[in-house]
């Protein structure tokens, strides 16, 4: 084996090994790349001029409008958790489904789907659901394996149900890979793929997955009633209580997702709407006696509607009286919204809720962007060592053509998902294999959703699935690790089956984006 010719593959293997050992991701990516680059320069296998592209890549990352949505979506999810909005939602849904066999597991799945759309990070959802619902499920006589499986599966729905941080990051990487693939084919006016298209493509598979989870839980409760008994929970629950806890988060998520799919707002603009709406929800939750948050929410809704139906620009040659009235009304709505936000900030300040949310958001965002910088250096060095051409030759020579190449990439990503976080896989693996697969004529939206579901599956697969470790960290000692593993296996099989169905019927992914965006 010629060491110089295979420096690229050795770099990839060493990087993965260091990540599995727990070294910091960003510094591992950048450090291993820099060491191998210097080694390659010494051996004459690497051109140092590749480093000249690094500042431009970092500048492009820092000025990328799409990536601004990341801290805003993280803020949404963290605020829902810290302001106890998620806890109220889970409590009321649990009471509503308590009398039905398997009802508590079903409520966990529904609430998990709602939280997944806003919490974004898998670990946060699994830990939150584990702390809130696992003790209740065990106390009501649920089988520990069934309870654990329901929580871990519901927690990983954040990988696929939009608006999702995973899809935001994956969408940016897929878009760059798609443009690169077209440029290499001689198409100098390349088409692009947006995060909104990935959101639309994920909707139907996400709903199918939630439906499969619920069907499995109901069938399990019918076949083995002792595993999921009907329970009575202290205190009555009224439809008004359910609606009060259920409607605001759902309305917020519809506003965010609907504005993206309707072409009203970009993902970044929609994420800002979501962050403002979540802050208003927190103000209402912490100061229920005030009507200001409700006024703010109505003002925000009216503003969204007005931006789609009225031209509110002032720098126009001709302004009719109705234009002045509309602009004046919009200014009044902005004033009401500002007053409501000030009230919400004041409500979240005494208990340091806002401070904790901002710190958590800053930590997560900093982690994502510093990994982006490390991944940029890694991809430059990997490409300079000839890794891209070697991977391309390997994929093109796999038996089965496009199908064989996709299966091979999916298997590699699946196994890497045991040891690496989704962010690392998205920024390290996808930029390498994405352009090659897309150059074969594979639909970018279909490929992106398949990768997202694949990563979601790897998060659940024993023995190394990240979601299983997250739950193990908050589960009581009475729940064994083997019970957590046993509970996750049926959900892994359902997700693998869904991947097969989506491969056989790609229209389940591509139909909605085509109808909305094309």
N, C-alpha and C positions, 0 to 999 in steps of 0.2 A: 504493500500500500504506500503510495507516494504521499508523504505528509503535506507537502506544499499544495498539491492539487485538491486536498480535502480539508483545508483549513476552515472552509465555510461550514461544513458539517460538524467539525470538531467544535467550532464556536457555538453552534446551535446546541449541541449535546452538553457542553460545559455550562452554558447559560441555564438550560433546563435543570441540570443537576444542582447548580447553585441556588436556583429558586426553590427547588424541592427541599433544600437544606434550611430554608427559612431566611436567607439573606434578603435585605431590603430590595424590592423589585427594581426601582429606578436606578439605584447605584449598581445593581448586578448587571442590568442591561447595558448601561453606559460603560461601566468598568471593564466587563469582559470584552466588549466591543473595542474599547481603546487598547487593551492589552494585545488582542489579536491583530489589531491594525498595526501597532508598532512592530509586532513580530512579523507580520506580513511585509511591511516596508523593509525590514532587515533581510528577509528572504527574497525580496524582489517580487512578491506576489500581490502587493497592494499599492495602488497609486494614491499618494497623499492628497492629490487634488480633489478627491471625493469629500474631504473635510470642508472644502470651500462652500459646499451646498448646505452645510449644517446651520449656519446663521439664518439663511433664508427659510429653511424648514421650521426652525423655532419661531421665527417671526410670523410665518403663515399659521402656525398653531395658535399663537397668542392672539392673532387678529381674526380667527375663524368665528364668524357669527353663530354658526350652529352650536359650537361647543359652549357658548355662553349659557345655553339652556341647561347644562349639567348642574351648576350650583343652584339654579332656580328650582329644578325638579328635586334635588336633594333637600333644599329648604322646605318644599312642600311636604315631603314624607316625614322629615324630622319634626316639623311643627305638628303634624297630625298625631305623632307618637307622644311628644313631650306635653302637649296641651290636653292629653287624655281623650281626644276625639275618637281615636281608634278604640280605646277601652270602652267608651260609651256605646259605640257601634256594635262591638262584639258582645257586650252584656245584653243589649236589647235583642239582637238577633238570636242569641242563645236562648233567651226566655221565649221567644216566639216559636222556635222549632223544638223546644224541650219535650213536648208530649209525643213526638213522632219517633219511631224506631230509627236510629241513626241520625236523628235530627241535629244533635250537637255537632257531629262531624260535618254535616251539610252546612251548618251555619259557619263553621270554621272555614270551609272552602269558599263560601260566598264572601265572607269578610276578608279572607286572604286575597281573593281576586280584586276586591275593591282597594285594599291597602297596597297590593302589588302595583297597581296602576300609578301610585303616587310615591310610595316609599322608595322604589327604585333599586336599592341595594338589597340583595338577597339576605345577607346576614341580619340586617335590621328587622326585616319582616319576620324571619324565623324566630329570632330572639323575642321580639314583641309578642308574637302569637304563642310561643312556648311559655312565656311568663304569665300571660293572661288566661290562656285557655287550657293548657295541659293539666294543671291542678283540678280544674272543674271537670274535665273529661274523666280523669282517674277517680275523682270523688263520686261521680255518678255511675261508676261501675263499668266504664268502657275498657275494652281490651287495650293494654298499653301499646301493643304493636299497631293496632288500628288508629289509636289516638296520635301516636308519633308520626305515622305515615301521613295522616291527614294534615298535620301541622307543617311538616317538611315540604310536602307537595304544594300546599297552598302558599307557602313562603317563596317557593321558586317560581311562582307564576309571574313575578316581577320581571323575569327574563323575557317574557313574550307578550304580555298584555300591555298595550300602549296606554298612556305615554310612558315609555320605559327608558331609563338611562342607558341600558344595554343597547336598545335600538338606536338611540341618539348617537352613541359612540360608533356602533357598527355601521350606521348609515353614513357617517362621515368617511369611514375607512373604505366602505364599499364604493361610495361615489368616486373617491380618488382612484381606486383600483379600476373602476369601470372606464374612467377617462384615460387612464394610462394604457389599458388594453386597446382602446380605440386608436389612440395615437400610434401605438406600435403597429397597428394594422393599416396605418396610412390615412386614417380618418382625422382630418385636422379641424373639423367642426364637430367635436364629440358631443353626444347626448349625455345627459347626467341623470342621476337618480337621487331623489330627495328623501329626507327623513320621513316626511309625510307619506310617501309611497310605502315605506317600510311599515309605518304605523297602520296604514290601510290594509296592507298584506297580512299583518299579524292578527287582525281582528277576528276573522273567521276561524283560523287555527286556535286562537286563544279561547274562543267560546266553545269550540269542540272539546278542547282539553278540560275546561271546567265542567262541561256536561258529562264527560267520561268519568271524571272524579266522583261526581254526585251519583251517577248511575251505579258505579262500583260500590259506593258506601251504602246505598239503599239496598242493593242486592245482598251485600254482606250482612246487613241487619236482618233481612228476611231469612236468609239461609242459616245464619248463626245468631239468633236473637240475644244470646248471652253476651256477645261481644259489643253490642250497641243497643242497650235497653232504653225504652222510653223513660223519661225522668220528669219529675215535677220539681220545679225550682221555686223557692220562696218568693212570694210577691207576684202580683198580677202584672200583666203587660197589656197595654192598650195600643190600638193601631196608631193613635196620635203620638205616643212615645216612640214607636218604631219609625214613623215618618219623620219625626223631629231629628232622630239620629241618622236616618238613612238618606233622606232627600238632600241635605246640604252637600255631603261629600260626592254623591252621585251627580248632582247638578254642577258641581265644580269640575268634575272629571269630564262631563259632557261638554262643558264650556271650553275646556282646554282642548280636548280631542276634536270636538266639532269645529272649532275655529281653524284648526290645522287642516282637517279633511275638507272643509268647505272653502278653503282658499282665502279665508278672511285674514289669517295671521300665519306668520312663519312659526316653526317650533320654538324659537327663542321668545317671540312675542307672546305666544300662547303660554309658555312657561312662566313668563312674568305675570300674566293674568292669574295663573294658578297659585303663584306665590302670594299675590295680594289677596286672593280669595281665601287661601288657607289662613293667612294672618287675621282676616275678618272672622273666620270660623273660630279661631282660637280666642279672639276677643269676646265673641258671643258665649263661648263655653265657660270662660273664666269670669265674665260679668253678665250673667243671664238676665239681669234686671234691666239692662240698657237696650234700646232699640237702634242705637247708632250703627252697629255692625250690619243689621238688616237693611238700613237705609243705604249704607255703603255698598252692600251686595246688589241692591236694586240699581243704584247709580252705575255700578260697574257693568251690569247687564244692559242698561240703556245705552251706555257709551259704546259697547260692542255692537249693538244693533245699529246705532247712528253711524258708526264708521263704515258700515256696509251699505247703508241706504242714502246717506247724505254726504255731500262734498263740504267738508269743514275747513278747507284751506282758506287762509286770509289773503294770500298773495295771488289774487286773481284780478283781472281787469274789470270784470263786472260782478257786482254782488247785489242780488235782489234783497228785498225786505225779508223774505222768508229765509234767505241764507243768514242774514244777521240774527234773526230769531233763533235759528238752529244753532248757530255758533254761541250765542248767549246762553242757550239752554245747556249746551255741552260744557261751557265754562262753569255754570252753576252745578252741574253734576260732578265735575272735577273737584269743585270746592267741597261738596258733600262727601265725596270719596276721601279727600284729604283729611277732613275732620274725623271720619270714621276710622281711618288708619291711625290717626293720632290717638284716638280712644283705645284701639286694639293694642297699640304699642304700650300705652300706659297700663292696660290690663295685664299684659304679659311680662311687665317689668318687675313687680314686687317679688315674685317667686323665682326670678332669674330664668324664666322659661325662654324668653327671647335671646338672652345672652348664651344659654346652653345651645340653642338651635343654631345661632350664628357661629359659635365655635365648632360645632359638629359639621356644619356646612363648609366652613373654611378648611377643616382638616381633610374632609373627603375630597373637596375640589383641588386642594394642593396636591394630594396624593395622585389624583387622576392626571393633572397637568405635568407633574414632574416625571411620571411614568411615560407620558407622551414624549417628553424631551429625551429620556433615556432610550425609548423605542425608536426615535428618529435617528439617533446615532447608531443604534444596533442595525437598523435596516440599511443605512448607508454602508457600513462596514461589511455586512453580509453580502450586499450587492457588489461591492468592490472586490470581494474575494471570489466572486463568480458563483455565489450560492443561488442566485435567481435563475441563472441558466441551467445549473445542475438540477434544481427542483423541476424546472420546466421540462427538461429532457426526461426526467424520471416519470413525471405525470403523463407525458405524451406517449411513453412506451408501455404504460400499464395496459394490460389486455382489457378490452371492453370500451375503449375510447372515452367519451365524455362520462358515461355511467361509471366506468371503472375508476376514473380520476376523481369523480365526486365521492364515491364510496371510500376511496383511500384517504382523501382529505377529511371526510367525516369521521372515520375511525381514528385518525391521528388526533383530531380535535377532541374526540370523545375521551381518549385515554389521557391526553394532556389535562383535560378538565378534572381528573382525579387529583392532580397535584398543583395546578396553577389556577389563579383567579381568572374570571372572565375578561377582566381588563387586560391582563398580560397576554391572553390568547388573542384577543381582538387586535392588539397593537403589534404583536410579534408575528403571529402566524398568518392572519388574514392578509396583510400587505404583501406577503410573499406568494401565497397561493392564489389570492383573489384575481390579479390580472391574468394569470395563466388560465384559470377556469373560465373567466368571462370572455377571454379571447376565443374560446371554443364555441361561443354562441349561447352560453347559459344565461338565462334571465337573471339580472342582478337582484331584483326584489325576491324572487324565489330562492336564490342562493343565500341571501341575507337571512330570510326567515328560517330556512333549514338549519343554518349555522346557529341561530339563536335558540331554536328548540333543542338542537344537539347539545349546546352548552348547558341548557337547563337540565337535560337528562343526566349529564355527567355530574351535576351538582347533587344528584339524588342517589347515585349508584354506589352501593357498598363496595369495598370498605372505606374508600377515601373521599366520598362525596362531602363537599364543604357544608352543605345544609345539615347533614347528619352530625357533623362536629359542632355546628352552632347549637343544635338542639341538645346534644349531649352536655354542653356547657351549662344549660339552664334547667335540664330535667332533674327531677328528684332521684335519689339513689335507688328507689324502688323500681325505676325503669332501667332495664339493662341495655347495654349497647347492642346486643343481639336482637332485642325486641325492636329497637329503633331501625336496625338493618332490615329485619323481617317486614316491618310496616312499610318501608320505602319500596321494596321490590315490586309489588303490583303496579305502583305508579310509574316506575321505570319502564315496565313492560308496556303500559298504556302509551307512554311517550314514544317508545320505539315503534309501536304499531302506528301511531299518528305520523311519524316520519315516513313510514312505508306508504301510508295512504296519500300523503302530500307528494311523495315521489311519483306515485301512480296517477294522481289527479292534481297536477300543478295549478289548475284553474282555481282550486280552493284558496290559493295564495294570490294569484295574479288577477283574478276577475275583478275584485273590488278596486284595486289601484287603477286598472285600465278604465273602469267606468268613471272613476272620480277625476283622474288626472289626464286621461287621454281622450 
